Amino acid sequence: MALARRMAAQAGRGEVTRLTRLAGGRNNQVFRLDTDHGVPLVLKRYFSDIRDTRDRLGAEWNFITHARSRGIRNLPEPLACDAVEHAGLFGFVEGRKLTASEVTQAHVDAAIDFVLAVNTRPRPALAVGSEACFSLSEHIAMVERRVERLETLDATAPHLAEVQSLVSRRLWPAWAIVKSRLIADACAAGLSMDEPIGTDERCLSPSDFGFHNALMDDEGHLAFIDFEYAGLDDPAKLVSDFFCQPEVPVPLAYHAHFIDRMARGLALDEAALARCRLLLNGYRIKWTCIILNDFVLLDSARRVFAGEADRAIRYAEQLAKANASMAEIEAAIS
């Protein structure tokens, strides 16, 4: 409570009258602050560990500050930050999450509009995003690292044997096929595996971007939240992540439309368009690995920090999601 009171006072937002822990944060501690000013606030305390030195607070604060400077308002207002405490204070965003069955082209267009708005020229000189990739080789190496991390699991995790079997018997073989085809298709398209894209071809990515990090108000307007991994990145990575995140899946029927609007809005060349198409199955592998993050020791520590619900239930749910994701991948590559 002391931190909440100090930051609210720093932002000139009055006295905190109530502090309520919010559910849903998987990497951070998130609280709603009610104040005597009558306007709720959000306090985020970001996970920090010597094994994971990413500056989550800095990435989110810089992204939001930049977006607000461009007149974008459908995201939280930045109010105060404390680098020592790894904490940020933001305006409260009203709304609810979409369900997968509700997603329409209008929602997809709202997401594209948001990306294009934060990328209006001159593009900002911000830091690169988390796991940013600027060549096809880097994309492949990033996914491979994700798969390799699943070789060292938390020995105390529930369903450990089942996860080990899924990784060795299904995930690794599927990744071998996806990687081989990606390399072959890139070669056939005349794409370099190792040549990095130019700095002018990078975009500012919200990262971890999708409707799992969006809230819809009573009038149907979308606001976007959670930018702790944001930064400069390959547009193809943004597109692939958007369509592969599993929490609120986006129908692939909108994939070509998304790419087309991104191409026109960001002036993407043919090589960028090809990367958007070629990387999809690779990013399906990546997101299967992310689903299984709970079983990795460091990621398990993040969940404990964030106050995840019952461990056994959570792990069973993630294993079921991973099995479903693998089934989709296997069907796509068969």
Secondary structure per residue as TSV (DSSP state, phi and psi in degrees):
chain	resnum	aa	ss	phi	psi
A	1	M	-	360.0	-33.9
A	2	A	H	-62.3	-42.8
A	3	L	H	-62.7	-44.5
A	4	A	H	-59.6	-45.7
A	5	R	H	-63.7	-42.7
A	6	R	H	-64.5	-43.5
A	7	M	H	-72.2	-35.6
A	8	A	H	-64.1	-40.8
A	9	A	H	-65.5	-40.8
A	10	Q	H	-58.9	-36.9
A	11	A	T	-84.8	-3.4
A	12	G	T	69.9	33.9
A	13	R	-	-108.5	20.5
A	14	G	-	86.9	-166.7
A	15	E	-	-93.3	133.9
A	16	V	E	-73.7	126.3
A	17	T	E	-103.7	-21.6
A	18	R	E	-156.6	142.2
A	19	L	E	-123.1	121.1
A	20	T	E	-125.0	124.8
A	21	R	E	-70.9	130.7
A	22	L	-	-98.3	141.9
A	23	A	S	-82.1	160.0
A	24	G	-	108.7	-25.6
A	25	G	-	-72.6	121.8
A	26	R	S	-101.4	-11.1
A	27	N	S	-121.3	-16.2
A	28	N	E	-135.5	167.9
A	29	Q	E	-96.5	126.3
A	30	V	E	-125.1	131.3
A	31	F	E	-130.4	145.5
A	32	R	E	-94.7	131.4
A	33	L	E	-110.2	121.6
A	34	D	E	-97.6	138.8
A	35	T	E	-127.7	169.4
A	36	D	T	-73.6	-3.7
A	37	H	T	-82.1	-12.6
A	38	G	S	84.4	1.8
A	39	V	-	-113.7	120.5
A	40	P	-	-70.5	154.4
A	41	L	E	-127.8	168.8
A	42	V	E	-124.6	129.1
A	43	L	E	-109.5	126.3
A	44	K	E	-116.3	129.4
A	45	R	E	-109.9	118.8
A	46	Y	E	-89.3	140.9
A	47	F	-	-62.2	138.2
A	48	S	-	-140.5	137.1
A	49	D	B	-154.4	144.9
A	50	I	T	-63.3	-21.0
A	51	R	T	-85.9	-8.6
A	52	D	B	-142.0	95.1
A	53	T	-	-94.2	11.7
A	54	R	-	-61.4	137.3
A	55	D	-	-88.8	83.9
A	56	R	H	-64.7	-42.7
A	57	L	H	-61.2	-48.5
A	58	G	H	-61.3	-41.7
A	59	A	H	-62.9	-46.7
A	60	E	H	-68.7	-44.8
A	61	W	H	-61.2	-45.1
A	62	N	H	-67.0	-39.8
A	63	F	H	-64.3	-48.8
A	64	I	H	-64.7	-41.8
A	65	T	H	-60.5	-43.1
A	66	H	H	-62.3	-47.9
A	67	A	H	-61.0	-43.2
A	68	R	H	-63.6	-32.7
A	69	S	H	-66.9	-21.3
A	70	R	T	-92.5	8.5
A	71	G	T	85.2	8.7
A	72	I	-	-80.8	129.5
A	73	R	-	-121.6	-7.0
A	74	N	S	-88.1	55.0
A	75	L	S	-159.9	165.6
A	76	P	-	-62.6	151.8
A	77	E	-	-86.1	127.9
A	78	P	E	-79.4	128.4
A	79	L	E	-115.8	-42.9
A	80	A	E	-162.7	151.5
A	81	C	E	-141.0	155.1
A	82	D	E	-137.1	101.6
A	83	A	T	-65.2	-33.7
A	84	V	T	-65.5	-41.7
A	85	E	T	-88.1	-1.3
A	86	H	T	53.1	49.2
A	87	A	E	-132.3	145.1
A	88	G	E	-133.9	143.7
A	89	L	E	-113.3	130.5
A	90	F	E	-135.8	161.9
A	91	G	E	-67.2	148.8
A	92	F	-	-81.1	132.1
A	93	V	-	-103.1	118.0
A	94	E	-	-78.3	147.8
A	95	G	-	143.1	179.4
A	96	R	B	-131.8	161.6
A	97	K	-	-79.1	146.5
A	98	L	-	-70.4	151.9
A	99	T	-	-93.7	160.2
A	100	A	G	-58.7	-36.8
A	101	S	G	-71.0	-15.7
A	102	E	G	-87.6	-16.2
A	103	V	-	-64.9	126.2
A	104	T	-	-125.6	174.1
A	105	Q	H	-62.6	-31.3
A	106	A	H	-62.2	-39.1
A	107	H	H	-67.9	-41.8
A	108	V	H	-61.4	-42.6
A	109	D	H	-64.2	-35.7
A	110	A	H	-63.6	-38.5
A	111	A	H	-66.0	-42.4
A	112	I	H	-64.6	-42.7
A	113	D	H	-56.5	-41.2
A	114	F	H	-62.5	-47.3
A	115	V	H	-61.3	-45.4
A	116	L	H	-66.4	-34.5
A	117	A	H	-66.4	-41.2
A	118	V	H	-73.7	-12.4
A	119	N	T	-106.2	14.7
A	120	T	-	-62.1	141.8
A	121	R	S	-76.7	149.5
A	122	P	S	-73.1	136.9
A	123	R	-	-69.4	145.8
A	124	P	-	-73.1	152.2
A	125	A	-	-93.7	62.0
A	126	L	-	-91.9	170.5
A	127	A	-	-68.4	162.0
A	128	V	B	-70.2	153.7
A	129	G	-	-76.6	169.1
A	130	S	T	-63.6	130.8
A	131	E	T	57.2	32.5
A	132	A	-	-59.8	143.8
A	133	C	-	-129.9	132.7
A	134	F	-	-123.8	9.1
A	135	S	S	-150.0	161.6
A	136	L	H	-61.6	-36.5
A	137	S	H	-61.9	-38.3
A	138	E	H	-67.9	-37.9
A	139	H	H	-59.7	-46.8
A	140	I	H	-63.6	-43.5
A	141	A	H	-64.3	-37.4
A	142	M	H	-63.9	-46.1
A	143	V	H	-64.4	-41.5
A	144	E	H	-61.8	-39.4
A	145	R	H	-62.2	-38.9
A	146	R	H	-61.5	-44.3
A	147	V	H	-65.8	-43.2
A	148	E	H	-62.3	-33.7
A	149	R	H	-59.6	-27.0
A	150	L	T	-78.1	0.8
A	151	E	T	-79.3	-19.3
A	152	T	S	-120.4	95.5
A	153	L	-	-104.7	163.1
A	154	D	-	-68.1	115.2
A	155	A	T	-63.8	-17.6
A	156	T	T	-95.3	-0.1
A	157	A	-	-68.9	139.0
A	158	P	T	-62.0	151.5
A	159	H	T	62.1	27.9
A	160	L	H	-59.3	-46.4
A	161	A	H	-62.2	-38.2
A	162	E	H	-65.7	-40.1
A	163	V	H	-67.4	-43.2
A	164	Q	H	-59.3	-39.8
A	165	S	H	-67.0	-43.2
A	166	L	H	-59.8	-44.2
A	167	V	I	-65.6	-46.5
A	168	S	I	-77.4	-36.5
A	169	R	I	-95.8	-18.8
A	170	R	I	-125.4	-48.9
A	171	L	I	-68.4	-50.9
A	172	W	H	-60.3	-47.6
A	173	P	H	-61.0	-39.8
A	174	A	H	-65.0	-41.6
A	175	W	H	-63.8	-37.3
A	176	A	H	-60.8	-41.7
A	177	I	H	-67.6	-47.6
A	178	V	H	-60.6	-45.0
A	179	K	H	-63.6	-44.5
A	180	S	H	-61.5	-43.8
A	181	R	H	-68.5	-37.6
A	182	L	H	-60.8	-45.7
A	183	I	H	-64.0	-44.1
A	184	A	H	-64.6	-43.0
A	185	D	H	-67.7	-36.2
A	186	A	H	-65.1	-41.2
A	187	C	H	-63.4	-43.7
A	188	A	H	-64.0	-30.6
A	189	A	T	-86.5	0.0
A	190	G	T	75.0	24.7
A	191	L	-	-91.8	140.2
A	192	S	-	-77.1	138.7
A	193	M	S	-79.0	-32.4
A	194	D	S	-108.8	-17.8
A	195	E	-	-71.7	122.7
A	196	P	-	-73.8	151.4
A	197	I	-	-70.1	153.7
A	198	G	-	-71.1	159.3
A	199	T	G	-61.2	-30.1
A	200	D	G	-77.4	-9.2
A	201	E	G	-93.9	-8.1
A	202	R	-	-75.9	154.4
A	203	C	E	-124.3	160.6
A	204	L	E	-84.3	115.0
A	205	S	E	-104.9	133.8
A	206	P	-	-63.8	-22.6
A	207	S	S	58.9	154.4
A	208	D	S	43.8	44.4
A	209	F	-	-94.4	127.6
A	210	G	S	175.4	-176.6
A	211	F	G	-77.2	-7.9
A	212	H	G	-69.6	-19.4
A	213	N	G	-116.0	43.0
A	214	A	E	-138.4	150.4
A	215	L	E	-128.1	136.3
A	216	M	E	-108.0	130.0
A	217	D	-	-85.4	-178.2
A	218	D	T	-66.0	-19.0
A	219	E	T	-95.8	3.5
A	220	G	S	88.5	7.0
A	221	H	-	-84.0	141.7
A	222	L	E	-99.2	139.8
A	223	A	E	-121.0	150.5
A	224	F	E	-114.9	143.3
A	225	I	-	-136.4	169.2
A	226	D	-	66.3	91.9
A	227	F	-	-125.4	32.7
A	228	E	T	-71.9	-10.0
A	229	Y	T	-114.3	11.5
A	230	A	-	-68.0	157.6
A	231	G	E	158.0	-174.8
A	232	L	E	-71.0	139.7
A	233	D	E	-160.9	176.7
A	234	D	-	-76.8	127.9
A	235	P	H	-54.0	-31.5
A	236	A	H	-64.9	-31.3
A	237	K	H	-70.2	-41.9
A	238	L	H	-58.2	-48.1
A	239	V	H	-61.4	-46.5
A	240	S	H	-66.1	-42.4
A	241	D	H	-61.4	-42.3
A	242	F	H	-57.4	-40.3
A	243	F	H	-90.7	-9.6
A	244	C	H	-107.0	-15.4
A	245	Q	-	-60.6	135.4
A	246	P	S	-93.8	-11.8
A	247	E	S	-69.9	-45.7
A	248	V	S	-128.6	82.1
A	249	P	-	-58.8	141.7
A	250	V	-	-102.8	125.3
A	251	P	-	-56.3	135.8
A	252	L	G	-65.6	-12.2
A	253	A	G	-59.9	-22.4
A	254	Y	G	-95.8	1.0
A	255	H	H	-60.7	-50.5
A	256	A	H	-64.3	-38.7
A	257	H	H	-63.9	-43.5
A	258	F	H	-60.6	-47.3
A	259	I	H	-62.2	-42.5
A	260	D	H	-61.9	-45.2
A	261	R	H	-68.2	-38.7
A	262	M	H	-62.7	-41.3
A	263	A	H	-61.1	-44.4
A	264	R	H	-71.1	-41.3
A	265	G	H	-73.0	-32.7
A	266	L	H	-107.5	3.9
A	267	A	T	55.8	50.2
A	268	L	-	-74.6	144.3
A	269	D	-	-89.8	-179.9
A	270	E	H	-64.2	-33.6
A	271	A	H	-64.5	-40.5
A	272	A	H	-65.0	-41.3
A	273	L	H	-62.3	-41.1
A	274	A	H	-63.7	-41.4
A	275	R	H	-61.7	-40.2
A	276	C	H	-57.5	-37.9
A	277	R	H	-81.2	-37.6
A	278	L	H	-74.3	-27.5
A	279	L	T	-87.8	-5.2
A	280	L	H	-56.8	-51.3
A	281	N	H	-68.2	-32.3
A	282	G	H	-61.9	-39.4
A	283	Y	H	-77.0	-22.9
A	284	R	H	-63.7	-40.4
A	285	I	H	-61.7	-46.9
A	286	K	H	-55.4	-47.2
A	287	W	H	-72.1	-26.1
A	288	T	H	-63.9	-40.5
A	289	C	H	-62.9	-41.2
A	290	I	H	-63.6	-39.1
A	291	I	H	-56.7	-36.1
A	292	L	G	-88.1	5.2
A	293	N	G	-56.5	-32.2
A	294	D	G	-55.6	-27.8
A	295	F	G	-84.3	-5.5
A	296	V	S	-92.4	138.8
A	297	L	H	-56.8	-49.6
A	298	L	H	-63.3	-42.4
A	299	D	H	-68.7	-31.9
A	300	S	H	-61.9	-38.2
A	301	A	H	-63.9	-37.8
A	302	R	H	-62.3	-40.4
A	303	R	H	-65.5	-39.7
A	304	V	H	-62.4	-43.7
A	305	F	H	-59.9	-42.3
A	306	A	H	-76.8	-10.2
A	307	G	T	78.5	43.5
A	308	E	-	-60.3	155.7
A	309	A	S	-69.6	-171.5
A	310	D	-	-44.1	124.1
A	311	R	H	-61.5	-46.7
A	312	A	H	-62.3	-41.5
A	313	I	H	-66.0	-46.3
A	314	R	H	-58.7	-46.4
A	315	Y	H	-67.0	-38.3
A	316	A	H	-63.5	-41.0
A	317	E	H	-63.4	-43.3
A	318	Q	H	-67.0	-37.4
A	319	L	H	-63.8	-41.7
A	320	A	H	-63.5	-41.3
A	321	K	H	-63.6	-40.2
A	322	A	H	-64.7	-40.8
A	323	N	H	-63.4	-40.3
A	324	A	H	-66.1	-41.0
A	325	S	H	-63.5	-42.5
A	326	M	H	-62.5	-38.4
A	327	A	H	-60.7	-40.4
A	328	E	H	-65.9	-42.3
A	329	I	H	-63.8	-45.9
A	330	E	H	-62.4	-36.2
A	331	A	H	-68.3	-36.1
A	332	A	H	-70.6	-29.0
A	333	I	H	-104.0	-1.0
A	334	S	-	-74.8	360.0
